Amino acid sequence: METVVSGIRSTGKLHLGNYYGAIQNFIKMQHEYNCYFFIADLHSLTTHPTPADLHGNVKQVLVEYLAAGIDPERATIYIQSDVPEVAELYLYLNMNAYLGELERATSFKDKVRANPDNVNAGLLTYPVLMAADIIIHKATKVPVGKDQEQHLEMARTFGNRFNRLYDTEYFPEPYAFNYSNNLVKIPGLDGKGKMGKSEGEANAVYLSDSPEIIRKKVLKAVTDGGPTTENQEKPQEIQNLFDLMKVVSSADTYEHFDDLYNKMQIRYGDFKKQLAEDMIIATAPIREKINDIANDEAYLRQVARYGAAKARESASKTIKEVREIIGFRNF
């Protein structure tokens, strides 16, 4: 059975983009692959969260993973910092990662432009830690978006470099894994790009948002003055909302409003009210589970400890063998 690895940074609540773009596929994968889904709290340290925020965000992601349907009996769910072997492999890979290639990483250059006063070594070596996350379980399949493909290529580079340096074929090459041919891209409510945490609260609908909050967010979503000719192409901000409706609403509902738009009869107020109600219905089962699981501290501790034990079993085997390959020996 092939191994799948994927992680999500512990920087806040999960939104519809996370759920429809990734987690739904994770739920299917856990029945067909050896899956490791981790909460990347070490990665989040590059932005210097407070201890309270870090703990709260890790708990939030863990709760929402479980509420969304990831089964700790089928997939290994763990917190990155609970597996110290990851940090050890990160150290070994850093010894053979070079400044020039790290500085050329697109994500690093973007972070430097966005936060010139916080150019820390963790940002520079982010791809090395990501590589350690992946290859420590000898994963061959990694579900990633376009923005992470360069990091995955670097993970292959670091694994292959280790193999060449020590004349071995120890680490397999990991590749991007698109579980479905119909990849779902969830747009945000700001009329621009995809739904994301970094775009602000108003851009994203979170799985834990109350019905009242969802209604407020959707009603404030960006629209225009309406169509001026029949069957005209929808501008980006309107197409985004229709794309959201295609995901959360019935086909009949989508076709109804699409027909109204094409006939220049659409009323955006009615359209957005329907979209909000369908989002509320779509997220209701998850939202209810979030509230129940979040209050069960004993269960969360049990899941975290069980996941850490399973992840460490895999990771410690890799580290033992890597240390032997490098030349570290016990006397």
N, C-alpha and C positions, 0 to 999 in steps of 0.2 A: 504494500500500500504506500503510495507516494505521500510525502510530507508537505503540508501547506503551512506557511507562517504569515501572520499579519498582525500588525499592532496599530493602536490608536493612541495619540498623545493625550495625557490626562490634563487637558487645558479647559475643561468645561463640559457642559451637557451635550448629548448627542442630538442631532437634528434630523429632519426628513432626508436630507442628502446622505447622511451616514447610514440611515436605515435602508432606504431604497437603493442606494448606490453600492452598499457594501454588506451590511449585516444580513439582509435577506439571502444573499448568496452564501454567507458564512453558515447560515442555518442549514442550507442544502449541502454544503461541503462537508459538514461534520458527520454526515451519514456515509460519505464515500471516500474520505481521505483521513490521514492521520493529521489532525489539525491542532495548531498552537496559536491561540489568540491572546495577545498580551496587551497590558496597559503600560504605555511607555512613559513611566514617571521620570526615568533618568533623562530622557530627551527633553522633558519639560523644564529641567533645571536651567537650560540656556536662557530662560526668561526670568529667572530668579523669583519663583513664587514664594509666598510666605508658607511656613509649615502648615498653618491652618488651611490655606487655600489648596496646597498640594494634597493633603490628606482628604479634604472634601471632594476634590476633583477626581481622585483615584476611586473613592467610594462611589461617586456618581456614575462613572463609566462602568464599574463593576456591576452596580445595580441595574443599569440600563442594558448591558450585555445580557444579563440573566432574564430581565423582563421581556426583552425582544425575542428570546427563544433560543439562545445559545445554551446548550446542555452541558454542564460540567462533567457529566458521566460519559459523554461522547467526545467532546473536545477538551483540550487542556487550556483552561483560562487561568492566566497568572499575571502577577504584578512584576514588572521588569526588575525592580530593585530587590525582589525576593529571590532572585537567581544570581548570586554573585559571580558565578562562572561567566556570565555575559560580560561583566566588567573586566575579568581576567583575559578573555579572548580579545576584547577591545584593545587592551594594552598590547598584546602580541601583534595584532594587526596594525596598530599605530606605528610599530617599529619599522614597518615596510610600506607605509603610506607617505607620499611625498608632498611637500608644501605646494609645489606648482600645480599638481593635479587637484589638490583640495581647494586651492584658491580659484581654480577654473570652474568649480561646480556652480551651476546656475543658481541653485537655492542659496548658496553662500553669498554670492554677489547680490542677490535680491535682499537678503537679510542685512547686509552691510549698508545698502542704500536706504533701507527702511529704518534701520536703527544704528546709525554711525557711532553712537556712544556706548554700544553694547556689543562690540566685536570680540567675543570671547573664544577661547580655544575649543569650547564645546560646540559652537557653531561651525568652526572650521572642520572639526573632525566628526561632525554629525553623520556623514556617509559611512565612516568607519564603524561607529556604534551600530548603525543600521545593518551593516554587513555582519557584524557579530551576532545581532539578533537573529538573522536569517540562517547563517551557516552553522551556528552552534547546534542546531537541530538537523543539519544536513538537508535543509528544505530544497526542493526542486521547483516548487510552485509558489509564487508570491502574488497575491491579488493587489495590484497597485494601479493608481491613476497615472495619467500622462505626466503629471508634475513630479512623480517619483521614479520614472523610468531611468533617468540618469543615475540616480542613487543605486538602483538595482544593477545597472551596468557596472558601477564601481564595485558593488558587492562581488560580482563575478571576477572583476579585476583583482581584488584583494585575495579572494579564494584561490584563483589560478596562480597568483604570485607566490603565495605560500606553497602551493604544490610544486612549482618550479624550483623555488629556493631550497626545498628539502627533498627534492627528487621523489615525489609521491603523487598519488592520485586521490588523496584523502578527501578533499572537499568537492562535492559535485557542483555543477553550475546551476544556479537558480534562475528561473525565467518568469516573466510576467504571465499571470494566469487570469484569463478572462473566462469566467465560469459560464457566462452566457454570451451568445452572439449579439443579443440585444441589450447592450449596456445602458443602464439608466443614468442619465445625468440630470440632477435636480437643480433647477435654477433658483436663485434667491428672489426676494420680494422687492429688491431695489431697482429692478429693471436692467441690470448690467450683466453680471456673470453668474457663477454657480453659487448655491447656498453654502455659506461657510461661517465659522465662528469669528474669524478675523474681520468680517465685513460689518460687524455690529449686531446687536440684539434684534433690531427691526428687520434685518435681512433674512433671518432664519426662523423657522418654526421648529421648536424643540419637542422631543417626544414627551417631555414632562410638562409642557405648557398647559395651563388650564384652558377650558373652552373660552372663557372671557378673554384671555390673552391672545389666543389664536384669532378670535374675531377681530380684535383691535388691530393686530398686525396685518391681517389680510385686507381689512377695509382701508388701511393706509398704504397699501401696495401701489406702486407707480403705475399709472395708466395715461392715456392720451385723450384727445377730444372726440375720439370715435372714428369709425371708418367714413370716408367721403365718397367712395365708389363701391359698387357691389363686387364681391369676390376679390377685394384687394389683398395684397400680401400684408400680413400682420407685422407691425414694427416689433423690435426686440422685446420691449417691456410687456407688450400684450401677448406675444408668442410665449414668453416665459410663464405667464399665468395659465395659458391654455395647456402648456406642457405639464404644469403642476396638476391641473384638473385631469389630464389624461392618466395620471398615476393614481390619484386618490378617489376619483369619481367613476361612476358607471359609464359604459360606452354610450348609452342613451343620453345621459346628461351632457356629456362632452359634445355629442352630435347636435343636441338641441341648441346649445350656446354657440357652437361653430356656425350653425345655420343662421342664427340671429345675426351674428357678426357679418356673414357674407351677404345678408339682405339689408344691412345697415340698420337693423332694428335692435341691436344689443343695448342694454342698459347696464353699465359697469357695476352699479350698486347691487343689482340683483345677481349679477354674475359672481361678484366677490362674496356676497352672502352665501350663495350656494357652495362656492369653493371652500369657504371657512367651515360650513357645517359638515361637508364631506371630509375635511381634514380632521375635524373633531371625532367623527365616527371612526375614521381609519386608525387614529392614535388611541382611542378609548381603551382597548384591551391592554395595550402596553402601559398606558398611564396608570391604570388601576394596579397593575402588577408592580410598577415602580414604587408606588406608595406603600404597598404591602411589604415588598422585599427590603426597602430602605429602613423599615422599622425593625427588621429581624437581624440584629447585630450578630447573634450566635451563628445564624446560617451564613452570613457573609464571611465571618472568620473561618468557618468550616470550608467554604468554597475556596477562599484565598489560600489556606494551608494545603488543601488537597491539590490545587493547581500548582502551587510552588513545589510540592513534593514530586509530582509527575514531571514538571519541567526540569527540575534539578536532576532527576534520574537520567534524562536524555543529555542535559548539558554537562553533567559531571563525567559522563562516559567520554564525551568529546574532548573535554579539557584534559582528562587523564591521557588520552591518546595523543593529543596535540603536544602536551609536555614531553612525552616520550619521543615524539618525532623531532621536536626542537633540540632535545638533548638533555633536558632536566631529568635527573635520576635520583632515586632515593638510595643513600648509602647505608 
